[in-house]
Amino acid sequence: MSALPRPKMRGLLSSFLTRHFLIGASLAVIGAASVKIFLCDARKARYANFYKTYDAQADFERMRELGVFQSARPLSEE
């Protein structure tokens, strides 16, 4: 029967914290990069695509004809 090896007692917390700090920091960086790429950049691209073809005057006239505005009467009523 052989003796069991003695457990490492000195520096155990330090090694545990160092390892888990590195894991947590790397996961935070990966998470932040994925949010930027998949959410922020995609949203910016959708906004840019929308405003390439957006005509504010045509949108105003459409809403005016629908009677959305109280201060601007539709052209059909004038």
N, CA, C and O atoms as a Maestro MAE file, in Angstrom:
{
 s_m_m2io_version
 :::
 2.0.0
}

f_m_ct {
 s_m_title
 :::
 protein
 m_atom[312] {
  # First column is atom index #
  i_m_mmod_type
  r_m_x_coord
  r_m_y_coord
  r_m_z_coord
  i_m_residue_number
  s_m_chain_name
  s_m_pdb_residue_name
  s_m_pdb_atom_name
  i_m_atomic_number
  :::
  1 25 0.841 -1.165 0.000 1 A "MET " " N  " 7
  2 3 0.000 0.000 0.000 1 A "MET " " CA " 6
  3 2 0.894 1.239 0.000 1 A "MET " " C  " 6
  4 15 1.764 1.377 0.860 1 A "MET " " O  " 8
  5 25 0.679 2.155 -0.978 2 A "SER " " N  " 7
  6 3 1.513 3.356 -1.056 2 A "SER " " CA " 6
  7 2 0.766 4.544 -0.449 2 A "SER " " C  " 6
  8 15 -0.461 4.551 -0.353 2 A "SER " " O  " 8
  9 25 1.526 5.521 -0.052 3 A "ALA " " N  " 7
  10 3 0.950 6.710 0.583 3 A "ALA " " CA " 6
  11 2 0.405 7.648 -0.488 3 A "ALA " " C  " 6
  12 15 0.958 7.742 -1.584 3 A "ALA " " O  " 8
  13 25 -0.659 8.324 -0.168 4 A "LEU " " N  " 7
  14 3 -1.250 9.301 -1.079 4 A "LEU " " CA " 6
  15 2 -0.362 10.539 -1.162 4 A "LEU " " C  " 6
  16 15 0.271 10.908 -0.172 4 A "LEU " " O  " 8
  17 25 -0.305 11.189 -2.330 5 A "PRO " " N  " 7
  18 3 0.492 12.417 -2.401 5 A "PRO " " CA " 6
  19 2 -0.162 13.525 -1.584 5 A "PRO " " C  " 6
  20 15 -1.386 13.610 -1.480 5 A "PRO " " O  " 8
  21 25 0.667 14.350 -1.023 6 A "ARG " " N  " 7
  22 3 0.155 15.430 -0.183 6 A "ARG " " CA " 6
  23 2 -0.523 16.482 -1.065 6 A "ARG " " C  " 6
  24 15 -0.015 16.791 -2.142 6 A "ARG " " O  " 8
  25 25 -1.644 17.031 -0.635 7 A "PRO " " N  " 7
  26 3 -2.327 18.050 -1.434 7 A "PRO " " CA " 6
  27 2 -1.558 19.364 -1.439 7 A "PRO " " C  " 6
  28 15 -0.880 19.708 -0.470 7 A "PRO " " O  " 8
  29 25 -1.671 20.073 -2.517 8 A "LYS " " N  " 7
  30 3 -1.012 21.373 -2.637 8 A "LYS " " CA " 6
  31 2 -1.851 22.395 -1.875 8 A "LYS " " C  " 6
  32 15 -3.001 22.650 -2.234 8 A "LYS " " O  " 8
  33 25 -1.291 22.965 -0.850 9 A "MET " " N  " 7
  34 3 -2.034 23.902 -0.031 9 A "MET " " CA " 6
  35 2 -1.562 25.342 -0.230 9 A "MET " " C  " 6
  36 15 -2.359 26.269 -0.089 9 A "MET " " O  " 8
  37 25 -0.318 25.545 -0.546 10 A "ARG " " N  " 7
  38 3 0.188 26.903 -0.726 10 A "ARG " " CA " 6
  39 2 -0.031 27.357 -2.167 10 A "ARG " " C  " 6
  40 15 0.277 26.629 -3.111 10 A "ARG " " O  " 8
  41 25 -0.566 28.566 -2.326 11 A "GLY " " N  " 7
  42 3 -0.752 29.140 -3.648 11 A "GLY " " CA " 6
  43 2 -1.960 28.580 -4.389 11 A "GLY " " C  " 6
  44 15 -2.119 28.834 -5.583 11 A "GLY " " O  " 8
  45 25 -2.808 27.826 -3.707 12 A "LEU " " N  " 7
  46 3 -3.958 27.224 -4.367 12 A "LEU " " CA " 6
  47 2 -4.962 28.294 -4.812 12 A "LEU " " C  " 6
  48 15 -5.464 28.251 -5.935 12 A "LEU " " O  " 8
  49 25 -5.247 29.242 -3.933 13 A "LEU " " N  " 7
  50 3 -6.188 30.308 -4.275 13 A "LEU " " CA " 6
  51 2 -5.639 31.180 -5.394 13 A "LEU " " C  " 6
  52 15 -6.384 31.578 -6.290 13 A "LEU " " O  " 8
  53 25 -4.375 31.474 -5.354 14 A "SER " " N  " 7
  54 3 -3.753 32.311 -6.386 14 A "SER " " CA " 6
  55 2 -3.841 31.651 -7.760 14 A "SER " " C  " 6
  56 15 -4.171 32.311 -8.746 14 A "SER " " O  " 8
  57 25 -3.551 30.364 -7.829 15 A "SER " " N  " 7
  58 3 -3.626 29.688 -9.120 15 A "SER " " CA " 6
  59 2 -5.073 29.587 -9.597 15 A "SER " " C  " 6
  60 15 -5.343 29.717 -10.791 15 A "SER " " O  " 8
  61 25 -5.996 29.358 -8.679 16 A "PHE " " N  " 7
  62 3 -7.413 29.289 -9.026 16 A "PHE " " CA " 6
  63 2 -7.899 30.631 -9.569 16 A "PHE " " C  " 6
  64 15 -8.569 30.679 -10.601 16 A "PHE " " O  " 8
  65 25 -7.564 31.716 -8.881 17 A "LEU " " N  " 7
  66 3 -8.013 33.041 -9.312 17 A "LEU " " CA " 6
  67 2 -7.383 33.451 -10.634 17 A "LEU " " C  " 6
  68 15 -8.057 34.039 -11.479 17 A "LEU " " O  " 8
  69 25 -6.123 33.156 -10.827 18 A "THR " " N  " 7
  70 3 -5.448 33.510 -12.077 18 A "THR " " CA " 6
  71 2 -6.087 32.803 -13.258 18 A "THR " " C  " 6
  72 15 -6.358 33.421 -14.288 18 A "THR " " O  " 8
  73 25 -6.327 31.518 -13.111 19 A "ARG " " N  " 7
  74 3 -6.918 30.744 -14.194 19 A "ARG " " CA " 6
  75 2 -8.332 31.234 -14.505 19 A "ARG " " C  " 6
  76 15 -8.676 31.411 -15.673 19 A "ARG " " O  " 8
  77 25 -9.140 31.451 -13.500 20 A "HIS " " N  " 7
  78 3 -10.513 31.862 -13.735 20 A "HIS " " CA " 6
  79 2 -10.611 33.322 -14.184 20 A "HIS " " C  " 6
  80 15 -11.548 33.686 -14.894 20 A "HIS " " O  " 8
  81 25 -9.668 34.149 -13.783 21 A "PHE " " N  " 7
  82 3 -9.637 35.518 -14.298 21 A "PHE " " CA " 6
  83 2 -9.356 35.523 -15.798 21 A "PHE " " C  " 6
  84 15 -9.994 36.261 -16.549 21 A "PHE " " O  " 8
  85 25 -8.420 34.716 -16.226 22 A "LEU " " N  " 7
  86 3 -8.112 34.634 -17.657 22 A "LEU " " CA " 6
  87 2 -9.293 34.080 -18.454 22 A "LEU " " C  " 6
  88 15 -9.582 34.561 -19.550 22 A "LEU " " O  " 8
  89 25 -9.965 33.089 -17.917 23 A "ILE " " N  " 7
  90 3 -11.143 32.535 -18.597 23 A "ILE " " CA " 6
  91 2 -12.239 33.589 -18.686 23 A "ILE " " C  " 6
  92 15 -12.846 33.755 -19.743 23 A "ILE " " O  " 8
  93 25 -12.501 34.300 -17.601 24 A "GLY " " N  " 7
  94 3 -13.539 35.322 -17.590 24 A "GLY " " CA " 6
  95 2 -13.219 36.484 -18.506 24 A "GLY " " C  " 6
  96 15 -14.102 36.990 -19.199 24 A "GLY " " O  " 8
  97 25 -11.961 36.915 -18.518 25 A "ALA " " N  " 7
  98 3 -11.571 38.025 -19.393 25 A "ALA " " CA " 6
  99 2 -11.696 37.642 -20.858 25 A "ALA " " C  " 6
  100 15 -12.154 38.441 -21.675 25 A "ALA " " O  " 8
  101 25 -11.292 36.423 -21.193 26 A "SER " " N  " 7
  102 3 -11.401 36.002 -22.591 26 A "SER " " CA " 6
  103 2 -12.863 35.863 -23.013 26 A "SER " " C  " 6
  104 15 -13.205 36.218 -24.141 26 A "SER " " O  " 8
  105 25 -13.729 35.361 -22.144 27 A "LEU " " N  " 7
  106 3 -15.151 35.265 -22.464 27 A "LEU " " CA " 6
  107 2 -15.786 36.650 -22.611 27 A "LEU " " C  " 6
  108 15 -16.664 36.845 -23.452 27 A "LEU " " O  " 8
  109 25 -15.346 37.605 -21.799 28 A "ALA " " N  " 7
  110 3 -15.873 38.969 -21.907 28 A "ALA " " CA " 6
  111 2 -15.472 39.610 -23.231 28 A "ALA " " C  " 6
  112 15 -16.283 40.284 -23.866 28 A "ALA " " O  " 8
  113 25 -14.241 39.405 -23.645 29 A "VAL " " N  " 7
  114 3 -13.779 39.964 -24.920 29 A "VAL " " CA " 6
  115 2 -14.520 39.317 -26.090 29 A "VAL " " C  " 6
  116 15 -14.929 40.005 -27.025 29 A "VAL " " O  " 8
  117 25 -14.691 38.010 -26.038 30 A "ILE " " N  " 7
  118 3 -15.415 37.310 -27.101 30 A "ILE " " CA " 6
  119 2 -16.873 37.770 -27.146 30 A "ILE " " C  " 6
  120 15 -17.423 37.977 -28.228 30 A "ILE " " O  " 8
  121 25 -17.492 37.930 -25.995 31 A "GLY " " N  " 7
  122 3 -18.880 38.386 -25.941 31 A "GLY " " CA " 6
  123 2 -19.039 39.798 -26.473 31 A "GLY " " C  " 6
  124 15 -19.971 40.076 -27.227 31 A "GLY " " O  " 8
  125 25 -18.141 40.692 -26.089 32 A "ALA " " N  " 7
  126 3 -18.216 42.070 -26.565 32 A "ALA " " CA " 6
  127 2 -18.004 42.145 -28.075 32 A "ALA " " C  " 6
  128 15 -18.687 42.906 -28.761 32 A "ALA " " O  " 8
  129 25 -17.071 41.369 -28.590 33 A "ALA " " N  " 7
  130 3 -16.824 41.370 -30.040 33 A "ALA " " CA " 6
  131 2 -18.020 40.810 -30.799 33 A "ALA " " C  " 6
  132 15 -18.368 41.319 -31.864 33 A "ALA " " O  " 8
  133 25 -18.647 39.775 -30.268 34 A "SER " " N  " 7
  134 3 -19.800 39.204 -30.966 34 A "SER " " CA " 6
  135 2 -20.992 40.145 -30.933 34 A "SER " " C  " 6
  136 15 -21.739 40.207 -31.910 34 A "SER " " O  " 8
  137 25 -21.198 40.875 -29.854 35 A "VAL " " N  " 7
  138 3 -22.285 41.859 -29.797 35 A "VAL " " CA " 6
  139 2 -22.031 42.974 -30.803 35 A "VAL " " C  " 6
  140 15 -22.949 43.409 -31.499 35 A "VAL " " O  " 8
  141 25 -20.796 43.432 -30.879 36 A "LYS " " N  " 7
  142 3 -20.482 44.497 -31.829 36 A "LYS " " CA " 6
  143 2 -20.706 44.039 -33.266 36 A "LYS " " C  " 6
  144 15 -21.297 44.764 -34.067 36 A "LYS " " O  " 8
  145 25 -20.240 42.848 -33.589 37 A "ILE " " N  " 7
  146 3 -20.340 42.368 -34.965 37 A "ILE " " CA " 6
  147 2 -21.779 42.024 -35.333 37 A "ILE " " C  " 6
  148 15 -22.280 42.466 -36.367 37 A "ILE " " O  " 8
  149 25 -22.447 41.232 -34.485 38 A "PHE " " N  " 7
  150 3 -23.749 40.704 -34.865 38 A "PHE " " CA " 6
  151 2 -24.908 41.645 -34.567 38 A "PHE " " C  " 6
  152 15 -25.952 41.535 -35.210 38 A "PHE " " O  " 8
  153 25 -24.767 42.563 -33.623 39 A "LEU " " N  " 7
  154 3 -25.865 43.468 -33.310 39 A "LEU " " CA " 6
  155 2 -25.615 44.881 -33.829 39 A "LEU " " C  " 6
  156 15 -26.400 45.406 -34.618 39 A "LEU " " O  " 8
  157 25 -24.532 45.487 -33.390 40 A "CYS " " N  " 7
  158 3 -24.296 46.901 -33.710 40 A "CYS " " CA " 6
  159 2 -24.018 47.117 -35.190 40 A "CYS " " C  " 6
  160 15 -24.627 47.987 -35.813 40 A "CYS " " O  " 8
  161 25 -23.115 46.345 -35.754 41 A "ASP " " N  " 7
  162 3 -22.781 46.536 -37.169 41 A "ASP " " CA " 6
  163 2 -23.955 46.181 -38.067 41 A "ASP " " C  " 6
  164 15 -24.180 46.838 -39.083 41 A "ASP " " O  " 8
  165 25 -24.708 45.146 -37.699 42 A "ALA " " N  " 7
  166 3 -25.876 44.774 -38.499 42 A "ALA " " CA " 6
  167 2 -26.938 45.868 -38.432 42 A "ALA " " C  " 6
  168 15 -27.575 46.172 -39.441 42 A "ALA " " O  " 8
  169 25 -27.135 46.460 -37.262 43 A "ARG " " N  " 7
  170 3 -28.115 47.537 -37.123 43 A "ARG " " CA " 6
  171 2 -27.685 48.765 -37.915 43 A "ARG " " C  " 6
  172 15 -28.512 49.402 -38.568 43 A "ARG " " O  " 8
  173 25 -26.418 49.099 -37.864 44 A "LYS " " N  " 7
  174 3 -25.921 50.237 -38.651 44 A "LYS " " CA " 6
  175 2 -26.122 50.010 -40.139 44 A "LYS " " C  " 6
  176 15 -26.474 50.935 -40.872 44 A "LYS " " O  " 8
  177 25 -25.899 48.787 -40.583 45 A "ALA " " N  " 7
  178 3 -26.086 48.475 -42.001 45 A "ALA " " CA " 6
  179 2 -27.556 48.587 -42.397 45 A "ALA " " C  " 6
  180 15 -27.868 49.079 -43.482 45 A "ALA " " O  " 8
  181 25 -28.466 48.133 -41.524 46 A "ARG " " N  " 7
  182 3 -29.897 48.249 -41.831 46 A "ARG " " CA " 6
  183 2 -30.336 49.705 -41.887 46 A "ARG " " C  " 6
  184 15 -31.106 50.081 -42.770 46 A "ARG " " O  " 8
  185 25 -29.853 50.540 -40.949 47 A "TYR " " N  " 7
  186 3 -30.178 51.965 -40.983 47 A "TYR " " CA " 6
  187 2 -29.639 52.619 -42.250 47 A "TYR " " C  " 6
  188 15 -30.337 53.405 -42.891 47 A "TYR " " O  " 8
  189 25 -28.415 52.300 -42.607 48 A "ALA " " N  " 7
  190 3 -27.823 52.886 -43.816 48 A "ALA " " CA " 6
  191 2 -28.605 52.477 -45.051 48 A "ALA " " C  " 6
  192 15 -28.837 53.302 -45.935 48 A "ALA " " O  " 8
  193 25 -29.013 51.224 -45.126 49 A "ASN " " N  " 7
  194 3 -29.792 50.754 -46.265 49 A "ASN " " CA " 6
  195 2 -31.158 51.441 -46.317 49 A "ASN " " C  " 6
  196 15 -31.640 51.768 -47.402 49 A "ASN " " O  " 8
  197 25 -31.784 51.662 -45.167 50 A "PHE " " N  " 7
  198 3 -33.085 52.327 -45.137 50 A "PHE " " CA " 6
  199 2 -32.969 53.769 -45.628 50 A "PHE " " C  " 6
  200 15 -33.777 54.209 -46.447 50 A "PHE " " O  " 8
  201 25 -31.979 54.505 -45.139 51 A "TYR " " N  " 7
  202 3 -31.869 55.916 -45.478 51 A "TYR " " CA " 6
  203 2 -31.297 56.164 -46.871 51 A "TYR " " C  " 6
  204 15 -31.313 57.303 -47.337 51 A "TYR " " O  " 8
  205 25 -30.791 55.130 -47.551 52 A "LYS " " N  " 7
  206 3 -30.364 55.294 -48.935 52 A "LYS " " CA " 6
  207 2 -31.562 55.561 -49.836 52 A "LYS " " C  " 6
  208 15 -31.473 56.345 -50.781 52 A "LYS " " O  " 8
  209 25 -32.680 54.907 -49.542 53 A "THR " " N  " 7
  210 3 -33.855 55.021 -50.398 53 A "THR " " CA " 6
  211 2 -34.989 55.803 -49.753 53 A "THR " " C  " 6
  212 15 -36.068 55.892 -50.338 53 A "THR " " O  " 8
  213 25 -34.786 56.373 -48.570 54 A "TYR " " N  " 7
  214 3 -35.857 57.065 -47.856 54 A "TYR " " CA " 6
  215 2 -36.077 58.455 -48.437 54 A "TYR " " C  " 6
  216 15 -35.130 59.216 -48.634 54 A "TYR " " O  " 8
  217 25 -37.337 58.775 -48.708 55 A "ASP " " N  " 7
  218 3 -37.714 60.097 -49.193 55 A "ASP " " CA " 6
  219 2 -38.667 60.694 -48.168 55 A "ASP " " C  " 6
  220 15 -39.823 60.281 -48.078 55 A "ASP " " O  " 8
  221 25 -38.190 61.659 -47.398 56 A "ALA " " N  " 7
  222 3 -38.978 62.239 -46.318 56 A "ALA " " CA " 6
  223 2 -40.187 62.990 -46.858 56 A "ALA " " C  " 6
  224 15 -41.262 62.941 -46.260 56 A "ALA " " O  " 8
  225 25 -40.027 63.676 -47.966 57 A "GLN " " N  " 7
  226 3 -41.135 64.438 -48.535 57 A "GLN " " CA " 6
  227 2 -42.263 63.511 -48.993 57 A "GLN " " C  " 6
  228 15 -43.435 63.801 -48.751 57 A "GLN " " O  " 8
  229 25 -41.925 62.415 -49.643 58 A "ALA " " N  " 7
  230 3 -42.937 61.455 -50.077 58 A "ALA " " CA " 6
  231 2 -43.631 60.822 -48.873 58 A "ALA " " C  " 6
  232 15 -44.837 60.579 -48.910 58 A "ALA " " O  " 8
  233 25 -42.888 60.556 -47.820 59 A "ASP " " N  " 7
  234 3 -43.473 60.001 -46.604 59 A "ASP " " CA " 6
  235 2 -44.421 61.006 -45.959 59 A "ASP " " C  " 6
  236 15 -45.496 60.632 -45.490 59 A "ASP " " O  " 8
  237 25 -44.034 62.272 -45.933 60 A "PHE " " N  " 7
  238 3 -44.903 63.319 -45.398 60 A "PHE " " CA " 6
  239 2 -46.190 63.414 -46.196 60 A "PHE " " C  " 6
  240 15 -47.271 63.503 -45.613 60 A "PHE " " O  " 8
  241 25 -46.096 63.397 -47.509 61 A "GLU " " N  " 7
  242 3 -47.289 63.494 -48.351 61 A "GLU " " CA " 6
  243 2 -48.206 62.290 -48.150 61 A "GLU " " C  " 6
  244 15 -49.428 62.436 -48.130 61 A "GLU " " O  " 8
  245 25 -47.628 61.114 -48.002 62 A "ARG " " N  " 7
  246 3 -48.427 59.914 -47.758 62 A "ARG " " CA " 6
  247 2 -49.184 60.031 -46.441 62 A "ARG " " C  " 6
  248 15 -50.376 59.730 -46.384 62 A "ARG " " O  " 8
  249 25 -48.506 60.465 -45.385 63 A "MET " " N  " 7
  250 3 -49.154 60.615 -44.083 63 A "MET " " CA " 6
  251 2 -50.170 61.750 -44.099 63 A "MET " " C  " 6
  252 15 -51.199 61.684 -43.426 63 A "MET " " O  " 8
  253 25 -49.877 62.782 -44.867 64 A "ARG " " N  " 7
  254 3 -50.808 63.903 -44.978 64 A "ARG " " CA " 6
  255 2 -52.115 63.455 -45.621 64 A "ARG " " C  " 6
  256 15 -53.194 63.842 -45.172 64 A "ARG " " O  " 8
  257 25 -52.022 62.642 -46.668 65 A "GLU " " N  " 7
  258 3 -53.227 62.139 -47.330 65 A "GLU " " CA " 6
  259 2 -54.010 61.178 -46.444 65 A "GLU " " C  " 6
  260 15 -55.228 61.065 -46.581 65 A "GLU " " O  " 8
  261 25 -53.339 60.499 -45.555 66 A "LEU " " N  " 7
  262 3 -54.018 59.596 -44.630 66 A "LEU " " CA " 6
  263 2 -54.707 60.335 -43.485 66 A "LEU " " C  " 6
  264 15 -55.517 59.753 -42.764 66 A "LEU " " O  " 8
  265 25 -54.379 61.634 -43.319 67 A "GLY " " N  " 7
  266 3 -54.996 62.421 -42.262 67 A "GLY " " CA " 6
  267 2 -54.335 62.266 -40.915 67 A "GLY " " C  " 6
  268 15 -54.988 62.417 -39.883 67 A "GLY " " O  " 8
  269 25 -53.067 61.970 -40.906 68 A "VAL " " N  " 7
  270 3 -52.341 61.785 -39.656 68 A "VAL " " CA " 6
  271 2 -52.143 63.115 -38.938 68 A "VAL " " C  " 6
  272 15 -52.214 63.171 -37.710 68 A "VAL " " O  " 8
  273 25 -51.895 64.187 -39.692 69 A "PHE " " N  " 7
  274 3 -51.565 65.483 -39.103 69 A "PHE " " CA " 6
  275 2 -52.823 66.327 -38.917 69 A "PHE " " C  " 6
  276 15 -53.710 66.329 -39.771 69 A "PHE " " O  " 8
  277 25 -52.892 67.042 -37.797 70 A "GLN " " N  " 7
  278 3 -54.009 67.940 -37.557 70 A "GLN " " CA " 6
  279 2 -53.769 69.293 -38.200 70 A "GLN " " C  " 6
  280 15 -54.724 69.973 -38.576 70 A "GLN " " O  " 8
  281 25 -52.530 69.693 -38.331 71 A "SER " " N  " 7
  282 3 -52.230 71.025 -38.841 71 A "SER " " CA " 6
  283 2 -52.078 71.071 -40.373 71 A "SER " " C  " 6
  284 15 -52.061 72.154 -40.959 71 A "SER " " O  " 8
  285 25 -51.971 69.928 -41.005 72 A "ALA " " N  " 7
  286 3 -51.821 69.883 -42.466 72 A "ALA " " CA " 6
  287 2 -52.966 69.060 -43.024 72 A "ALA " " C  " 6
  288 15 -53.025 67.846 -42.832 72 A "ALA " " O  " 8
  289 25 -53.863 69.725 -43.707 73 A "ARG " " N  " 7
  290 3 -55.004 69.026 -44.287 73 A "ARG " " CA " 6
  291 2 -54.578 68.252 -45.531 73 A "ARG " " C  " 6
  292 15 -53.635 68.638 -46.222 73 A "ARG " " O  " 8
  293 25 -55.276 67.169 -45.806 74 A "PRO " " N  " 7
  294 3 -54.989 66.437 -47.042 74 A "PRO " " CA " 6
  295 2 -55.289 67.297 -48.272 74 A "PRO " " C  " 6
  296 15 -56.166 68.160 -48.220 74 A "PRO " " O  " 8
  297 25 -54.592 67.078 -49.346 75 A "LEU " " N  " 7
  298 3 -54.788 67.856 -50.563 75 A "LEU " " CA " 6
  299 2 -56.163 67.603 -51.168 75 A "LEU " " C  " 6
  300 15 -56.686 68.458 -51.882 75 A "LEU " " O  " 8
  301 25 -56.754 66.450 -50.896 76 A "SER " " N  " 7
  302 3 -58.069 66.150 -51.447 76 A "SER " " CA " 6
  303 2 -59.157 66.995 -50.785 76 A "SER " " C  " 6
  304 15 -60.211 67.189 -51.390 76 A "SER " " O  " 8
  305 25 -58.945 67.510 -49.562 77 A "GLU " " N  " 7
  306 3 -59.935 68.339 -48.888 77 A "GLU " " CA " 6
  307 2 -59.829 69.804 -49.267 77 A "GLU " " C  " 6
  308 15 -60.800 70.544 -49.116 77 A "GLU " " O  " 8
  309 25 -58.685 70.242 -49.751 78 A "GLU " " N  " 7
  310 3 -58.480 71.671 -50.022 78 A "GLU " " CA " 6
  311 2 -59.128 72.109 -51.292 78 A "GLU " " C  " 6
  312 15 -59.045 73.283 -51.655 78 A "GLU " " O  " 8
  :::
 }
 m_bond[311] {
  # First column is bond index #
  i_m_from
  i_m_to
  i_m_order
  :::
  1 1 2 1
  2 2 3 1
  3 3 4 2
  4 3 5 1
  5 5 6 1
  6 6 7 1
  7 7 8 2
  8 7 9 1
  9 9 10 1
  10 10 11 1
  11 11 12 2
  12 11 13 1
  13 13 14 1
  14 14 15 1
  15 15 16 2
  16 15 17 1
  17 17 18 1
  18 18 19 1
  19 19 20 2
  20 19 21 1
  21 21 22 1
  22 22 23 1
  23 23 24 2
  24 23 25 1
  25 25 26 1
  26 26 27 1
  27 27 28 2
  28 27 29 1
  29 29 30 1
  30 30 31 1
  31 31 32 2
  32 31 33 1
  33 33 34 1
  34 34 35 1
  35 35 36 2
  36 35 37 1
  37 37 38 1
  38 38 39 1
  39 39 40 2
  40 39 41 1
  41 41 42 1
  42 42 43 1
  43 43 44 2
  44 43 45 1
  45 45 46 1
  46 46 47 1
  47 47 48 2
  48 47 49 1
  49 49 50 1
  50 50 51 1
  51 51 52 2
  52 51 53 1
  53 53 54 1
  54 54 55 1
  55 55 56 2
  56 55 57 1
  57 57 58 1
  58 58 59 1
  59 59 60 2
  60 59 61 1
  61 61 62 1
  62 62 63 1
  63 63 64 2
  64 63 65 1
  65 65 66 1
  66 66 67 1
  67 67 68 2
  68 67 69 1
  69 69 70 1
  70 70 71 1
  71 71 72 2
  72 71 73 1
  73 73 74 1
  74 74 75 1
  75 75 76 2
  76 75 77 1
  77 77 78 1
  78 78 79 1
  79 79 80 2
  80 79 81 1
  81 81 82 1
  82 82 83 1
  83 83 84 2
  84 83 85 1
  85 85 86 1
  86 86 87 1
  87 87 88 2
  88 87 89 1
  89 89 90 1
  90 90 91 1
  91 91 92 2
  92 91 93 1
  93 93 94 1
  94 94 95 1
  95 95 96 2
  96 95 97 1
  97 97 98 1
  98 98 99 1
  99 99 100 2
  100 99 101 1
  101 101 102 1
  102 102 103 1
  103 103 104 2
  104 103 105 1
  105 105 106 1
  106 106 107 1
  107 107 108 2
  108 107 109 1
  109 109 110 1
  110 110 111 1
  111 111 112 2
  112 111 113 1
  113 113 114 1
  114 114 115 1
  115 115 116 2
  116 115 117 1
  117 117 118 1
  118 118 119 1
  119 119 120 2
  120 119 121 1
  121 121 122 1
  122 122 123 1
  123 123 124 2
  124 123 125 1
  125 125 126 1
  126 126 127 1
  127 127 128 2
  128 127 129 1
  129 129 130 1
  130 130 131 1
  131 131 132 2
  132 131 133 1
  133 133 134 1
  134 134 135 1
  135 135 136 2
  136 135 137 1
  137 137 138 1
  138 138 139 1
  139 139 140 2
  140 139 141 1
  141 141 142 1
  142 142 143 1
  143 143 144 2
  144 143 145 1
  145 145 146 1
  146 146 147 1
  147 147 148 2
  148 147 149 1
  149 149 150 1
  150 150 151 1
  151 151 152 2
  152 151 153 1
  153 153 154 1
  154 154 155 1
  155 155 156 2
  156 155 157 1
  157 157 158 1
  158 158 159 1
  159 159 160 2
  160 159 161 1
  161 161 162 1
  162 162 163 1
  163 163 164 2
  164 163 165 1
  165 165 166 1
  166 166 167 1
  167 167 168 2
  168 167 169 1
  169 169 170 1
  170 170 171 1
  171 171 172 2
  172 171 173 1
  173 173 174 1
  174 174 175 1
  175 175 176 2
  176 175 177 1
  177 177 178 1
  178 178 179 1
  179 179 180 2
  180 179 181 1
  181 181 182 1
  182 182 183 1
  183 183 184 2
  184 183 185 1
  185 185 186 1
  186 186 187 1
  187 187 188 2
  188 187 189 1
  189 189 190 1
  190 190 191 1
  191 191 192 2
  192 191 193 1
  193 193 194 1
  194 194 195 1
  195 195 196 2
  196 195 197 1
  197 197 198 1
  198 198 199 1
  199 199 200 2
  200 199 201 1
  201 201 202 1
  202 202 203 1
  203 203 204 2
  204 203 205 1
  205 205 206 1
  206 206 207 1
  207 207 208 2
  208 207 209 1
  209 209 210 1
  210 210 211 1
  211 211 212 2
  212 211 213 1
  213 213 214 1
  214 214 215 1
  215 215 216 2
  216 215 217 1
  217 217 218 1
  218 218 219 1
  219 219 220 2
  220 219 221 1
  221 221 222 1
  222 222 223 1
  223 223 224 2
  224 223 225 1
  225 225 226 1
  226 226 227 1
  227 227 228 2
  228 227 229 1
  229 229 230 1
  230 230 231 1
  231 231 232 2
  232 231 233 1
  233 233 234 1
  234 234 235 1
  235 235 236 2
  236 235 237 1
  237 237 238 1
  238 238 239 1
  239 239 240 2
  240 239 241 1
  241 241 242 1
  242 242 243 1
  243 243 244 2
  244 243 245 1
  245 245 246 1
  246 246 247 1
  247 247 248 2
  248 247 249 1
  249 249 250 1
  250 250 251 1
  251 251 252 2
  252 251 253 1
  253 253 254 1
  254 254 255 1
  255 255 256 2
  256 255 257 1
  257 257 258 1
  258 258 259 1
  259 259 260 2
  260 259 261 1
  261 261 262 1
  262 262 263 1
  263 263 264 2
  264 263 265 1
  265 265 266 1
  266 266 267 1
  267 267 268 2
  268 267 269 1
  269 269 270 1
  270 270 271 1
  271 271 272 2
  272 271 273 1
  273 273 274 1
  274 274 275 1
  275 275 276 2
  276 275 277 1
  277 277 278 1
  278 278 279 1
  279 279 280 2
  280 279 281 1
  281 281 282 1
  282 282 283 1
  283 283 284 2
  284 283 285 1
  285 285 286 1
  286 286 287 1
  287 287 288 2
  288 287 289 1
  289 289 290 1
  290 290 291 1
  291 291 292 2
  292 291 293 1
  293 293 294 1
  294 294 295 1
  295 295 296 2
  296 295 297 1
  297 297 298 1
  298 298 299 1
  299 299 300 2
  300 299 301 1
  301 301 302 1
  302 302 303 1
  303 303 304 2
  304 303 305 1
  305 305 306 1
  306 306 307 1
  307 307 308 2
  308 307 309 1
  309 309 310 1
  310 310 311 1
  311 311 312 2
  :::
 }
}
